[in-house]
Amino acid sequence: MAARTNLDNAQHALLDDVAKQIIAQLQEDGRRPYATIGRAVGLSEAAVRQRVQRLLDAGVMQIVAVTDPLQLGLGRQAMVGVKTTGNMEAIADQIAEIDEVDYVVITGGSFDILIEVVASSDDHLLEIMQRVRAVDGVTGAEIFVYLKLRKQTYSWGV
């Protein structure tokens, strides 16, 4: 347990106010030049590059491209509450193998697992749900279809 605590402390130490400002800059534009970020946070380009690399190496953040499913022809999104029996982690891992599933979390409460799926149509969503329900240990699933996205943010901890 002490090793985990030391790792947690090391990651928290990486998140000083300057690191949070750097992350906020990259959240606005993941391609923002380090020199521009440096001017905004009061560091040199080299210092920003080193700090970003430390954050990446520690797994505190990753820089990715986020796509808009609607622009890609994927007009149907849904959150699905899944009820299970048996090993939830194994079931979650099997569900995570489904390409159209982009989010899997084991939960407490009414559902054992929550998943998010992205589909091109209602027929495609039905086909995905048939694959989810076919996973051994899945006893039920309830679909919550997204009608309109009102907020999506990735600004935790800054």
Secondary structure, DSSP 8 states (H G I E B T S, - for coil): -HHHHHHHHHHHHH-SHHHHHHHHHHHH-TT--HHHHHHHHT--HHHHHHHHHHHHHTTS--------GGGGT--EEEEEEEEE-S-HHHHHHHHHTSTTEEEEEE-SSS-SEEEEEEESSHHHHHHHHHHHHTSTTEEEEEEEE-S--------TT-
